[in-house]
Amino acid sequence: MAYQKPIDIDGYVTQMAKADMRVKAQLAEDLVLYLSDSENSIECTDLGLLIDGLIPWMTGSHHKIAQRALEAFTELIVRLGQDFNAYTSTILPHVIDRLGDSRDTVREKAQLLLHKLMECRVVVPQSLLDKLSVCFKHKNAKVREEFLQTIVSTLNEYGTQSLSVKMYIPPIVSLLGDPAPTVRDAAIQTLVEIYKHVGDKLRVDLKKREVPPTKMAILEQKFDETRNDGLLLPSALQAAPSAAGGGGHDELDRAAVVERPTRLVKRTPSATPRKPLFETQTAGSGDLLLAAGAVSAEVFEASFENVPQLTIFSQRDMDEHMKSINTLIGDNRVDWEKRVEALKKIRSLLMINVQGSPAFVQQLKDLSIAFLDILKELRSQVIREACITLAYMSKVLRNRLDQFTIYILQELINLIQNSAKVISSAGTIALKYVIRYTHAPKIIPILTQNLMLSKSKDIRSSLSEMLGLLFEEWPTKTLEKHNSLLREALRKGMADADNDARRHSRCAFWSFRRHFPDLADNLYGSLDISTQRALERERDNLGTNGTNSMSVSLRGSNSSLNSVSGGVIKRRQSSGLRSPATAQPPVSATSVSTENLTTVPGASSSASSAGSTRLHRAPSLPRTLNRNRSGIPVATASREAANAANQQAQQQLQQQAPALVARGCTELKRSSDDMIDVCGLLMWS
């Protein structure tokens, strides 16, 4: 029998038992599409039958059907929310098995399902990780590796306030000796990520465990690198004094934890404020700015191709050049002028299409390590040239530079707060080039985390401006994965202590609304009245920046803001904002012209025919022509017309008053006669 697409959940449940794999694949795809549409109802005879039908799909050998089953469960979690908790214990063992699938796409869908369980508050993060702790001893190495990644992602998402990671330290330490090398590497990386959140408390805890000396040495080295690179989060820095006071660290260790000069350097009050970058400057202002040491986008563009010419005869020559460049720029003992020249050669190689080399991907990975070191350089000219080279690489390579960018992005952000103008301005412009040309979704969590947690107002202000550029340049599909994170970053930015950060966040809000109108409307409705008013003023100030169409839709009767029940509309009315669909201006002689209004008796019903009057607008010439012919100001003519209309209405009412009185008396007499008849009948009976 031919396949027929079901129209409701019961129809899907009926066809799930079919054995034909092609029918199952098509049915699974249609089910995911059906559940993803919020307008489709999920009411059915028994939802448990749907769950029971999806589990064999998820545990089957067909990877596409298993993937669709995971997607269907994810959509059900989104639709049901906390009501899905009744089915959690049923599906979790099978989701754990799918974490060990040989295909990346299936493992990704399983991870997404676990993430949705926490995001939709079906299960709290701590409880879910406790239920998944059996993965530590799972026979499949991929399951053990994926669970370690789940711990890291959950910790980065919810922080140490929602998770107690201390209980997971012993099993993670035991995985340092796992037979699978990928699991051992994942265990080391997990401990490093935990160290970013808890700081030196982890060192103290690990010394109490039986960690192999070789593994402990590797961990100590990675912990030191993380601390020196300024990657510790505020939760770790708050715990640093107590950990240091507990003994086990010398004065150098404590000083290294506290200082972190790349993140705590503050701009001197006497420094001239930076001008907005990517803006056209006049010759005089540009010369003055360059004389002060800062750089501009024009300097970047002019320097891109101002490089030495290289002669390449073979692929081997190109590989040797890349190897030599990587060695020079990664060694801080080399003369800084040679390092600057090596950075220029990178742009030379890009101009002759080094990116077409088969070994370029690996060369780019090696180059990222050298760039990470060079961005910590104290020599401003070296950093300036590195930022120019990075901007050119982003412009040429675009999305091929994604992993490179993710690796060095934190250090690039740290340059923004540097007190040296040449370093701060170069870092800011390079970051703008990266956001404009390299659309890597993994950049977004790094940007938003720094925007919400950084103590530097320069970083928060610049990153708020970057969000606006992000929304202008990136497609909606690339932003979808992190839309809620972007919304929270905007909320935080609009409440920032820095005025520039708030202003940039308000500008970015209107660009964000073009991508996600529903999320933007919900965010707007949750803001206080003063912030809403500031948003409206900022929208009006944007002028011709592409938000006028949004302004019209926001105020119109068909706006999605007006469709939000009891939220945004109430706030807009309380803040003095009127929507044509919800509030009409009062009609008065001074606000609305009544020069062409005349009163005529209504005749549509018996009640209206008795004396009701209606206003009708008589055909008239255009206002400008009337003004030219009459020679009377428009406001005066309006008042005179209104007075004449009122007088005419009063006269008609006076003429019709006797008729109304007579009719009223007749009706009253008729009612009295009826009442007398009724009373007589009652007495007779």
Residue pairs with C-beta under 8 A, 6 or more apart in sequence:
3 23
3 26
3 27
5 30
6 12
6 14
6 15
6 27
6 30
6 34
8 41
8 44
9 34
9 41
9 42
9 43
9 44
9 47
9 50
10 44
10 45
12 27
12 30
12 31
12 34
12 50
12 53
13 44
13 45
13 49
13 50
13 53
15 23
15 27
16 24
16 27
16 50
16 53
16 54
16 57
17 53
18 24
18 27
21 62
21 65
24 57
24 62
24 65
25 62
25 64
25 65
25 68
28 57
28 64
28 65
28 68
28 69
28 72
29 68
31 68
31 72
32 68
32 71
32 72
32 75
34 40
35 42
35 72
35 75
35 76
35 79
36 75
38 79
42 76
42 79
42 80
44 50
48 87
50 76
51 87
51 90
51 91
54 69
54 72
54 73
55 69
55 90
55 91
55 94
57 65
57 66
57 68
57 69
58 66
58 69
58 70
58 73
58 91
58 94
58 95
58 98
59 66
59 94
59 97
60 66
63 101
63 103
63 105
63 106
66 98
66 101
66 106
67 103
67 105
67 106
67 109
70 95
70 98
70 106
70 109
70 110
70 112
70 113
71 109
73 91
73 95
73 113
74 109
74 112
74 113
74 116
76 84
77 84
77 113
77 116
77 117
77 120
77 122
78 116
78 120
81 120
81 121
81 122
82 120
82 121
82 122
84 117
84 120
84 122
85 122
85 123
88 117
88 122
88 123
89 131
92 131
92 132
95 110
95 113
95 114
96 132
96 134
96 135
96 138
96 143
97 140
97 143
98 106
98 107
98 109
98 110
99 107
99 110
99 111
99 135
99 140
99 142
99 143
99 146
99 147
100 107
100 138
100 140
100 141
100 142
100 143
100 146
101 107
101 110
101 142
102 142
107 142
107 146
110 146
111 146
111 149
111 150
111 153
114 128
114 132
114 150
115 153
115 157
116 122
117 123
117 128
118 124
118 125
118 128
118 154
118 157
118 158
123 131
124 162
125 154
125 157
125 158
125 162
125 163
126 162
126 163
126 164
128 154
129 150
129 151
129 154
129 163
129 168
132 147
132 150
133 168
133 171
135 143
135 144
135 146
135 147
136 144
136 147
136 171
136 172
136 174
136 175
137 171
138 144
138 147
141 178
141 179
141 180
141 182
141 183
144 175
144 178
144 180
144 183
144 186
145 180
145 182
145 183
145 186
148 172
148 175
148 183
148 186
148 187
148 189
148 190
149 186
151 165
151 168
151 172
151 190
152 189
152 190
152 193
154 163
155 163
155 165
155 193
155 194
155 197
156 193
156 445
159 197
159 235
160 197
160 198
160 235
161 235
165 194
165 197
165 198
166 205
169 191
169 194
169 202
169 205
169 206
169 209
170 209
172 187
172 190
172 191
173 187
173 191
173 206
173 209
173 210
173 211
175 183
175 184
175 186
175 187
176 184
176 187
176 188
176 211
176 212
176 215
177 184
177 212
177 215
178 184
178 187
188 215
188 218
188 219
188 222
191 202
191 206
191 219
192 219
192 222
192 223
192 226
194 202
195 202
195 203
195 222
195 223
195 226
195 232
195 236
196 226
196 231
196 232
196 233
196 236
197 233
197 235
197 236
198 235
198 236
198 239
199 232
199 235
199 236
199 237
199 239
199 240
199 243
199 257
200 236
200 239
200 240
200 243
200 244
200 249
200 253
200 257
201 239
201 243
202 223
203 220
203 223
203 243
203 248
203 249
204 243
204 246
204 248
206 216
206 219
207 248
211 219
224 256
226 232
227 256
227 257
227 260
228 256
229 376
229 410
229 411
230 260
230 262
230 263
230 410
230 414
231 410
232 240
232 257
232 260
233 453
234 453
237 257
240 254
240 257
240 258
241 258
243 249
244 253
244 254
244 257
262 376
262 411
262 414
262 418
263 414
263 417
263 454
263 455
263 456
264 455
265 417
265 418
265 419
266 417
266 419
266 456
267 417
267 419
267 424
267 458
268 419
271 419
271 421
272 292
272 421
274 294
274 421
274 424
274 425
274 428
275 281
275 285
275 289
275 294
276 465
277 296
277 297
277 425
277 428
277 429
277 432
278 297
278 429
278 432
279 297
281 289
281 296
281 298
286 296
286 298
289 296
290 296
290 299
292 421
293 380
293 420
293 421
293 422
294 421
294 422
294 424
294 425
295 384
295 422
295 425
295 426
295 429
296 425
296 429
297 429
297 432
300 388
300 391
300 429
300 430
300 433
303 388
304 347
304 388
304 391
304 392
304 395
305 347
305 351
306 344
307 344
307 345
307 347
307 348
307 351
308 341
308 344
308 345
308 348
309 348
310 321
310 345
310 348
310 349
310 352
312 318
312 321
312 349
312 352
315 357
318 349
318 354
318 357
319 357
319 359
319 363
321 345
321 349
322 349
322 354
322 359
322 363
322 367
323 363
324 342
325 342
325 343
325 345
325 346
325 349
325 367
326 363
326 366
326 367
326 370
328 334
328 338
328 339
328 342
329 339
329 342
329 343
329 370
329 371
329 374
329 386
330 369
330 370
330 373
330 374
331 339
332 373
332 377
336 379
336 381
336 382
339 374
339 382
339 385
340 381
340 382
340 385
343 374
343 382
343 385
343 386
343 388
343 389
344 385
344 389
346 367
346 389
346 393
347 388
347 389
347 392
347 393
350 392
350 393
350 396
350 397
354 360
355 396
355 397
355 400
357 363
364 400
364 401
364 403
364 404
365 403
365 404
367 404
368 403
368 404
368 407
368 408
369 407
371 386
371 390
371 404
371 408
372 407
372 408
372 411
374 382
374 383
374 386
375 383
375 386
375 408
375 411
375 412
375 414
375 415
376 411
377 383
377 386
380 420
380 422
380 423
381 422
383 415
383 422
383 423
383 426
383 427
384 422
384 423
384 426
387 412
387 415
387 426
387 427
387 429
387 430
388 426
388 430
390 408
390 412
390 430
390 433
390 434
391 429
391 430
391 433
391 434
393 401
393 404
394 401
394 405
394 430
394 433
394 434
394 436
394 437
394 438
395 433
395 437
397 438
398 437
398 438
398 439
399 438
399 439
399 440
401 434
401 438
401 440
402 438
402 440
402 442
402 443
403 440
405 434
405 438
405 440
405 443
406 440
406 442
406 443
406 446
409 434
409 443
409 446
409 447
410 446
410 450
412 427
412 430
412 431
412 434
413 427
413 431
413 446
413 447
413 450
413 459
413 463
414 427
414 459
415 423
415 424
415 426
415 427
415 428
416 424
416 427
416 428
416 431
416 456
416 458
416 459
416 462
416 463
417 424
417 456
417 458
417 459
418 424
418 427
424 458
428 462
431 462
431 466
432 466
432 469
434 443
435 443
435 466
435 469
435 470
435 473
436 469
436 473
439 473
439 474
439 475
439 478
441 478
441 479
441 481
441 482
444 470
444 479
444 481
444 482
444 485
444 486
445 482
445 485
447 463
447 466
447 467
447 470
447 489
448 482
448 485
448 486
448 488
448 489
450 459
450 460
450 463
451 459
451 460
451 463
451 464
451 467
451 489
451 492
451 493
452 488
452 489
452 492
454 460
454 463
457 496
457 497
457 498
457 500
457 501
460 493
460 496
460 498
460 501
461 498
461 500
461 501
461 504
464 493
464 496
464 500
464 501
464 502
464 504
464 505
464 508
465 504
465 508
467 486
467 489
467 490
467 493
467 504
467 505
467 508
467 512
468 504
468 507
468 508
468 511
470 479
470 486
470 508
471 479
471 508
471 511
471 512
471 514
471 515
472 511
476 515
476 516
479 486
479 515
479 516
483 515
483 516
483 519
484 519
486 512
487 512
487 516
487 519
487 520
487 522
487 523
490 505
490 508
490 509
490 512
490 523
491 523
491 526
491 527
493 501
493 502
493 504
493 505
493 508
494 502
494 505
494 506
494 509
494 527
494 531
494 534
494 535
495 502
495 531
496 502
496 505
502 534
503 538
506 534
506 535
506 538
507 538
507 542
509 520
509 523
509 524
509 535
509 538
510 535
510 538
510 539
510 542
510 547
510 550
511 547
512 519
512 520
513 520
513 521
513 550
514 550
517 560
518 560
521 560
521 561
521 564
521 568
522 564
522 567
524 532
524 535
524 561
524 568
524 571
525 561
525 564
525 567
525 568
525 571
526 567
527 535
527 571
529 571
529 574
529 575
532 571
532 572
532 575
532 577
533 575
533 576
536 575
536 577
539 547
539 550
539 551
539 554
540 551
553 559
553 560
554 561
555 577
555 579
555 580
556 562
556 579
556 580
556 581
557 579
557 580
557 581
557 582
558 581
559 579
561 568
561 569
561 572
561 579
562 568
562 569
562 579
562 581
562 582
569 579
569 582
572 578
572 579
573 582
573 583
578 585
585 591
585 592
589 638
589 639
589 642
590 635
590 638
590 639
593 623
593 634
593 638
593 641
594 615
594 638
594 641
594 642
594 645
595 620
595 626
595 637
595 638
595 641
595 642
596 617
596 618
596 619
596 620
596 641
597 615
597 616
597 617
597 618
597 641
597 642
597 645
598 615
598 616
598 617
598 618
598 645
598 648
599 613
599 614
599 615
599 616
599 645
599 648
599 649
599 652
600 613
600 614
600 616
601 608
601 609
601 611
601 612
601 613
601 614
601 652
602 608
602 609
602 612
602 613
602 614
603 609
608 614
610 656
610 659
610 660
610 663
611 653
611 656
611 659
611 660
613 649
613 652
613 653
615 645
620 626
621 629
623 634
626 637
627 633
627 634
630 637
632 640
